[in-house]
């Protein structure tokens, strides 16, 4: 199969430059970003590191392990040409809002009620 036959879009997360405490730099995949109450952006990042796995029959073998960590801006800097728009949440009116509430008194069947949309007034019963 040719590469041009593969119509799946590239969904790899954007990369960012991270300054380590010793002053060195590395690139990491940005998984998520969010702003704290003071307005500082915090980034959830992921890097893949080489690791060792031991097999009693074949001995040690090389593998990899993903490490997730969090750092603020300016420790994390964007890389020119990377698209970070996929990390932004949609506007509140386009987000699905799910809400779980206790059942009304006398409803012995449901453990909770699940409200899946503000426009929908009739909740669903949920039994665990």
KOLBANU-102776 format. One record per atom (N, C-alpha, C): residue number from 1; residue in one letter; atom name; x, y, z. Coordinates in steps of 0.2 Angstrom, whole numbers, always signed. Layout:
BEGIN
{NUM 'A' 'CA' {X Y Z}} ...
This chain:
BEGIN
{1 'X' 'N' {+4 -6 +0}} {1 'X' 'CA' {+0 +0 +0}} {1 'X' 'C' {+4 +6 +0}} {2 'X' 'N' {+3 +11 -4}} {2 'X' 'CA' {+7 +17 -5}} {2 'X' 'C' {+5 +22 +1}} {3 'X' 'N' {+10 +26 +3}} {3 'X' 'CA' {+8 +31 +8}} {3 'X' 'C' {+2 +36 +6}} {4 'X' 'N' {+2 +37 -1}} {4 'X' 'CA' {-4 +42 -3}} {4 'X' 'C' {-10 +38 -3}} {5 'X' 'N' {-11 +32 -2}} {5 'X' 'CA' {-17 +28 -1}} {5 'X' 'C' {-19 +29 +6}} {6 'X' 'N' {-15 +30 +11}} {6 'X' 'CA' {-17 +31 +18}} {6 'X' 'C' {-20 +38 +19}} {7 'X' 'N' {-27 +38 +19}} {7 'X' 'CA' {-30 +44 +20}} {7 'X' 'C' {-31 +47 +27}} {8 'X' 'N' {-29 +43 +32}} {8 'X' 'CA' {-29 +45 +39}} {8 'X' 'C' {-25 +51 +40}} {9 'X' 'N' {-28 +56 +43}} {9 'X' 'CA' {-25 +63 +45}} {9 'X' 'C' {-19 +62 +50}} {10 'X' 'N' {-14 +66 +50}} {10 'X' 'CA' {-9 +65 +55}} {10 'X' 'C' {-11 +68 +61}} {11 'X' 'N' {-12 +64 +66}} {11 'X' 'CA' {-15 +67 +73}} {11 'X' 'C' {-9 +67 +78}} {12 'X' 'N' {-3 +67 +76}} {12 'X' 'CA' {+2 +68 +81}} {12 'X' 'C' {+2 +75 +85}} {13 'X' 'N' {+3 +75 +91}} {13 'X' 'CA' {+2 +81 +95}} {13 'X' 'C' {+7 +86 +93}} {14 'X' 'N' {+6 +92 +94}} {14 'X' 'CA' {+11 +97 +93}} {14 'X' 'C' {+17 +97 +98}} {15 'X' 'N' {+23 +99 +95}} {15 'X' 'CA' {+29 +98 +99}} {15 'X' 'C' {+31 +105 +102}} {16 'X' 'N' {+34 +105 +108}} {16 'X' 'CA' {+36 +112 +111}} {16 'X' 'C' {+43 +111 +114}} {17 'X' 'N' {+46 +116 +114}} {17 'X' 'CA' {+53 +117 +117}} {17 'X' 'C' {+53 +117 +125}} {18 'X' 'N' {+56 +113 +128}} {18 'X' 'CA' {+56 +113 +136}} {18 'X' 'C' {+63 +114 +138}} {19 'X' 'N' {+64 +119 +143}} {19 'X' 'CA' {+70 +121 +146}} {19 'X' 'C' {+71 +117 +152}} {20 'X' 'N' {+76 +113 +153}} {20 'X' 'CA' {+77 +109 +159}} {20 'X' 'C' {+80 +113 +164}} {21 'X' 'N' {+80 +111 +170}} {21 'X' 'CA' {+83 +114 +176}} {21 'X' 'C' {+91 +116 +175}} {22 'X' 'N' {+94 +111 +171}} {22 'X' 'CA' {+101 +112 +170}} {22 'X' 'C' {+103 +117 +164}} {23 'X' 'N' {+97 +120 +161}} {23 'X' 'CA' {+98 +124 +155}} {23 'X' 'C' {+98 +121 +148}} {24 'X' 'N' {+98 +114 +148}} {24 'X' 'CA' {+98 +111 +142}} {24 'X' 'C' {+90 +111 +139}} {25 'X' 'N' {+89 +110 +133}} {25 'X' 'CA' {+83 +110 +130}} {25 'X' 'C' {+81 +103 +127}} {26 'X' 'N' {+75 +101 +127}} {26 'X' 'CA' {+72 +95 +123}} {26 'X' 'C' {+65 +97 +120}} {27 'X' 'N' {+64 +93 +115}} {27 'X' 'CA' {+57 +94 +112}} {27 'X' 'C' {+52 +88 +115}} {28 'X' 'N' {+46 +90 +117}} {28 'X' 'CA' {+41 +86 +120}} {28 'X' 'C' {+35 +87 +116}} {29 'X' 'N' {+31 +82 +116}} {29 'X' 'CA' {+24 +82 +114}} {29 'X' 'C' {+19 +85 +119}} {30 'X' 'N' {+15 +90 +116}} {30 'X' 'CA' {+11 +94 +121}} {30 'X' 'C' {+4 +90 +121}} {31 'X' 'N' {+2 +88 +126}} {31 'X' 'CA' {-4 +84 +127}} {31 'X' 'C' {-10 +88 +128}} {32 'X' 'N' {-9 +93 +133}} {32 'X' 'CA' {-14 +98 +135}} {32 'X' 'C' {-11 +104 +138}} {33 'X' 'N' {-15 +109 +137}} {33 'X' 'CA' {-13 +116 +141}} {33 'X' 'C' {-19 +119 +144}} {34 'X' 'N' {-18 +122 +149}} {34 'X' 'CA' {-23 +125 +153}} {34 'X' 'C' {-20 +131 +157}} {35 'X' 'N' {-24 +136 +158}} {35 'X' 'CA' {-22 +142 +162}} {35 'X' 'C' {-24 +142 +169}} {36 'X' 'N' {-20 +144 +173}} {36 'X' 'CA' {-21 +144 +180}} {36 'X' 'C' {-25 +151 +182}} {37 'X' 'N' {-27 +152 +188}} {37 'X' 'CA' {-30 +158 +191}} {37 'X' 'C' {-26 +164 +190}} {38 'X' 'N' {-20 +163 +190}} {38 'X' 'CA' {-16 +169 +189}} {38 'X' 'C' {-14 +171 +182}} {39 'X' 'N' {-17 +167 +177}} {39 'X' 'CA' {-16 +168 +170}} {39 'X' 'C' {-10 +164 +167}} {40 'X' 'N' {-6 +160 +171}} {40 'X' 'CA' {+0 +157 +168}} {40 'X' 'C' {-3 +150 +164}} {41 'X' 'N' {+0 +149 +158}} {41 'X' 'CA' {-1 +143 +155}} {41 'X' 'C' {+3 +137 +158}} {42 'X' 'N' {+0 +132 +159}} {42 'X' 'CA' {+3 +126 +161}} {42 'X' 'C' {+2 +120 +156}} {43 'X' 'N' {+7 +117 +154}} {43 'X' 'CA' {+7 +112 +149}} {43 'X' 'C' {+8 +105 +151}} {44 'X' 'N' {+4 +100 +149}} {44 'X' 'CA' {+5 +93 +150}} {44 'X' 'C' {+9 +90 +144}} {45 'X' 'N' {+15 +88 +146}} {45 'X' 'CA' {+20 +86 +140}} {45 'X' 'C' {+21 +78 +141}} {46 'X' 'N' {+24 +75 +135}} {46 'X' 'CA' {+25 +68 +135}} {46 'X' 'C' {+32 +67 +131}} {47 'X' 'N' {+36 +63 +134}} {47 'X' 'CA' {+42 +61 +130}} {47 'X' 'C' {+43 +54 +130}} {48 'X' 'N' {+46 +51 +125}} {48 'X' 'CA' {+47 +44 +125}} {48 'X' 'C' {+55 +43 +126}} {49 'X' 'N' {+56 +39 +131}} {49 'X' 'CA' {+63 +37 +133}} {49 'X' 'C' {+65 +30 +132}} {50 'X' 'N' {+71 +28 +131}} {50 'X' 'CA' {+73 +21 +130}} {50 'X' 'C' {+73 +18 +137}} {51 'X' 'N' {+71 +12 +137}} {51 'X' 'CA' {+70 +8 +143}} {51 'X' 'C' {+72 +1 +142}} {52 'X' 'N' {+73 -3 +148}} {52 'X' 'CA' {+75 -10 +148}} {52 'X' 'C' {+70 -14 +150}} {53 'X' 'N' {+69 -19 +147}} {53 'X' 'CA' {+64 -24 +150}} {53 'X' 'C' {+68 -31 +150}} {54 'X' 'N' {+67 -34 +156}} {54 'X' 'CA' {+71 -41 +157}} {54 'X' 'C' {+66 -46 +156}} {55 'X' 'N' {+69 -51 +152}} {55 'X' 'CA' {+65 -57 +151}} {55 'X' 'C' {+70 -63 +153}} {56 'X' 'N' {+67 -67 +157}} {56 'X' 'CA' {+71 -73 +160}} {56 'X' 'C' {+74 -77 +155}} {57 'X' 'N' {+70 -78 +149}} {57 'X' 'CA' {+73 -83 +144}} {57 'X' 'C' {+78 -79 +140}} {58 'X' 'N' {+77 -73 +138}} {58 'X' 'CA' {+81 -70 +133}} {58 'X' 'C' {+85 -65 +136}} {59 'X' 'N' {+85 -63 +142}} {59 'X' 'CA' {+89 -58 +145}} {59 'X' 'C' {+86 -51 +144}} {60 'X' 'N' {+90 -46 +145}} {60 'X' 'CA' {+87 -39 +144}} {60 'X' 'C' {+86 -37 +137}} {61 'X' 'N' {+81 -33 +136}} {61 'X' 'CA' {+80 -30 +129}} {61 'X' 'C' {+78 -23 +129}} {62 'X' 'N' {+79 -20 +124}} {62 'X' 'CA' {+78 -13 +123}} {62 'X' 'C' {+70 -12 +122}} {63 'X' 'N' {+67 -7 +125}} {63 'X' 'CA' {+60 -5 +124}} {63 'X' 'C' {+60 +2 +125}} {64 'X' 'N' {+54 +5 +125}} {64 'X' 'CA' {+53 +12 +127}} {64 'X' 'C' {+48 +13 +132}} {65 'X' 'N' {+48 +19 +135}} {65 'X' 'CA' {+43 +21 +140}} {65 'X' 'C' {+41 +28 +139}} {66 'X' 'N' {+35 +30 +140}} {66 'X' 'CA' {+32 +37 +139}} {66 'X' 'C' {+32 +40 +146}} {67 'X' 'N' {+35 +46 +147}} {67 'X' 'CA' {+35 +49 +153}} {67 'X' 'C' {+31 +56 +152}} {68 'X' 'N' {+26 +57 +157}} {68 'X' 'CA' {+22 +63 +156}} {68 'X' 'C' {+24 +67 +162}} {69 'X' 'N' {+24 +74 +160}} {69 'X' 'CA' {+26 +79 +166}} {69 'X' 'C' {+22 +85 +164}} {70 'X' 'N' {+22 +90 +169}} {70 'X' 'CA' {+19 +96 +168}} {70 'X' 'C' {+24 +102 +169}} {71 'X' 'N' {+23 +107 +165}} {71 'X' 'CA' {+28 +113 +166}} {71 'X' 'C' {+24 +119 +164}} {72 'X' 'N' {+26 +125 +167}} {72 'X' 'CA' {+23 +131 +165}} {72 'X' 'C' {+27 +135 +159}} {73 'X' 'N' {+23 +140 +156}} {73 'X' 'CA' {+27 +145 +152}} {73 'X' 'C' {+30 +149 +157}} {74 'X' 'N' {+36 +151 +156}} {74 'X' 'CA' {+41 +151 +150}} {74 'X' 'C' {+45 +145 +150}} {75 'X' 'N' {+45 +140 +154}} {75 'X' 'CA' {+49 +134 +154}} {75 'X' 'C' {+47 +131 +147}} {76 'X' 'N' {+41 +131 +145}} {76 'X' 'CA' {+39 +128 +139}} {76 'X' 'C' {+38 +133 +134}} {77 'X' 'N' {+41 +133 +128}} {77 'X' 'CA' {+40 +138 +123}} {77 'X' 'C' {+38 +134 +117}} {78 'X' 'N' {+33 +138 +113}} {78 'X' 'CA' {+31 +135 +107}} {78 'X' 'C' {+36 +135 +101}} {79 'X' 'N' {+35 +131 +97}} {79 'X' 'CA' {+40 +130 +91}} {79 'X' 'C' {+36 +133 +85}} {80 'X' 'N' {+40 +137 +81}} {80 'X' 'CA' {+37 +140 +75}} {80 'X' 'C' {+35 +135 +70}} {81 'X' 'N' {+29 +136 +68}} {81 'X' 'CA' {+26 +131 +63}} {81 'X' 'C' {+22 +126 +66}} {82 'X' 'N' {+22 +125 +72}} {82 'X' 'CA' {+18 +120 +76}} {82 'X' 'C' {+11 +123 +77}} {83 'X' 'N' {+5 +119 +76}} {83 'X' 'CA' {-2 +121 +77}} {83 'X' 'C' {-4 +119 +84}} {84 'X' 'N' {-5 +124 +88}} {84 'X' 'CA' {-8 +122 +95}} {84 'X' 'C' {-15 +123 +96}} {85 'X' 'N' {-19 +125 +90}} {85 'X' 'CA' {-26 +126 +91}} {85 'X' 'C' {-30 +120 +93}} {86 'X' 'N' {-27 +114 +91}} {86 'X' 'CA' {-31 +108 +93}} {86 'X' 'C' {-31 +107 +101}} {87 'X' 'N' {-27 +110 +105}} {87 'X' 'CA' {-27 +110 +112}} {87 'X' 'C' {-32 +114 +115}} {88 'X' 'N' {-35 +119 +111}} {88 'X' 'CA' {-40 +124 +114}} {88 'X' 'C' {-47 +120 +115}} {89 'X' 'N' {-50 +122 +120}} {89 'X' 'CA' {-57 +119 +121}} {89 'X' 'C' {-62 +123 +116}} {90 'X' 'N' {-67 +120 +114}} {90 'X' 'CA' {-72 +123 +110}} {90 'X' 'C' {-76 +128 +115}} {91 'X' 'N' {-79 +133 +112}} {91 'X' 'CA' {-83 +138 +116}} {91 'X' 'C' {-88 +134 +120}} {92 'X' 'N' {-90 +137 +126}} {92 'X' 'CA' {-94 +134 +131}} {92 'X' 'C' {-101 +132 +128}} {93 'X' 'N' {-103 +135 +123}} {93 'X' 'CA' {-110 +133 +120}} {93 'X' 'C' {-109 +127 +115}} {94 'X' 'N' {-103 +125 +113}} {94 'X' 'CA' {-102 +119 +109}} {94 'X' 'C' {-100 +113 +113}} {95 'X' 'N' {-99 +114 +120}} {95 'X' 'CA' {-96 +109 +124}} {95 'X' 'C' {-102 +105 +126}} {96 'X' 'N' {-101 +98 +127}} {96 'X' 'CA' {-107 +94 +130}} {96 'X' 'C' {-106 +94 +137}} {97 'X' 'N' {-111 +96 +141}} {97 'X' 'CA' {-110 +96 +148}} {97 'X' 'C' {-114 +90 +151}} {98 'X' 'N' {-111 +86 +154}} {98 'X' 'CA' {-114 +80 +158}} {98 'X' 'C' {-114 +82 +165}} {99 'X' 'N' {-120 +80 +168}} {99 'X' 'CA' {-121 +81 +175}} {99 'X' 'C' {-124 +75 +178}} {100 'X' 'N' {-121 +73 +184}} {100 'X' 'CA' {-124 +68 +188}} {100 'X' 'C' {-127 +70 +194}} {101 'X' 'N' {-133 +69 +195}} {101 'X' 'CA' {-137 +71 +201}} {101 'X' 'C' {-140 +65 +205}} {102 'X' 'N' {-141 +66 +212}} {102 'X' 'CA' {-144 +60 +215}} {102 'X' 'C' {-151 +60 +213}} {103 'X' 'N' {-154 +54 +214}} {103 'X' 'CA' {-161 +53 +212}} {103 'X' 'C' {-166 +56 +216}} {104 'X' 'N' {-172 +58 +214}} {104 'X' 'CA' {-177 +61 +219}} {104 'X' 'C' {-179 +56 +224}} {105 'X' 'N' {-181 +58 +230}} {105 'X' 'CA' {-184 +54 +235}} {105 'X' 'C' {-189 +49 +232}} {106 'X' 'N' {-189 +43 +234}} {106 'X' 'CA' {-194 +38 +232}} {106 'X' 'C' {-192 +34 +226}} {107 'X' 'N' {-187 +36 +222}} {107 'X' 'CA' {-185 +32 +216}} {107 'X' 'C' {-180 +27 +219}} {108 'X' 'N' {-182 +21 +220}} {108 'X' 'CA' {-178 +16 +222}} {108 'X' 'C' {-174 +12 +217}} {109 'X' 'N' {-176 +13 +211}} {109 'X' 'CA' {-172 +10 +205}} {109 'X' 'C' {-166 +13 +203}} {110 'X' 'N' {-165 +20 +203}} {110 'X' 'CA' {-159 +23 +200}} {110 'X' 'C' {-155 +25 +206}} {111 'X' 'N' {-148 +24 +205}} {111 'X' 'CA' {-143 +27 +209}} {111 'X' 'C' {-141 +34 +208}} {112 'X' 'N' {-143 +36 +202}} {112 'X' 'CA' {-141 +43 +200}} {112 'X' 'C' {-145 +45 +194}} {113 'X' 'N' {-146 +51 +192}} {113 'X' 'CA' {-148 +54 +186}} {113 'X' 'C' {-143 +57 +182}} {114 'X' 'N' {-143 +55 +176}} {114 'X' 'CA' {-138 +58 +171}} {114 'X' 'C' {-141 +63 +167}} {115 'X' 'N' {-139 +70 +167}} {115 'X' 'CA' {-141 +75 +163}} {115 'X' 'C' {-136 +76 +157}} {116 'X' 'N' {-138 +75 +151}} {116 'X' 'CA' {-133 +75 +146}} {116 'X' 'C' {-133 +82 +141}} {117 'X' 'N' {-138 +86 +143}} {117 'X' 'CA' {-138 +92 +139}} {117 'X' 'C' {-143 +97 +143}} {118 'X' 'N' {-141 +104 +143}} {118 'X' 'CA' {-145 +108 +146}} {118 'X' 'C' {-152 +109 +142}} {119 'X' 'N' {-152 +108 +136}} {119 'X' 'CA' {-158 +108 +132}} {119 'X' 'C' {-163 +103 +134}} {120 'X' 'N' {-160 +97 +136}} {120 'X' 'CA' {-164 +91 +138}} {120 'X' 'C' {-166 +91 +145}} {121 'X' 'N' {-173 +92 +146}} {121 'X' 'CA' {-175 +93 +153}} {121 'X' 'C' {-176 +86 +157}} {122 'X' 'N' {-177 +81 +153}} {122 'X' 'CA' {-179 +75 +156}} {122 'X' 'C' {-172 +70 +157}} {123 'X' 'N' {-170 +69 +163}} {123 'X' 'CA' {-164 +66 +164}} {123 'X' 'C' {-165 +58 +163}} {124 'X' 'N' {-159 +55 +162}} {124 'X' 'CA' {-160 +47 +162}} {124 'X' 'C' {-158 +44 +168}} {125 'X' 'N' {-161 +39 +170}} {125 'X' 'CA' {-159 +35 +176}} {125 'X' 'C' {-153 +31 +175}} {126 'X' 'N' {-149 +31 +180}} {126 'X' 'CA' {-142 +27 +180}} {126 'X' 'C' {-142 +22 +186}} {127 'X' 'N' {-141 +16 +184}} {127 'X' 'CA' {-140 +11 +190}} {127 'X' 'C' {-133 +8 +189}} {128 'X' 'N' {-130 +8 +195}} {128 'X' 'CA' {-123 +5 +195}} {128 'X' 'C' {-123 -2 +195}} 
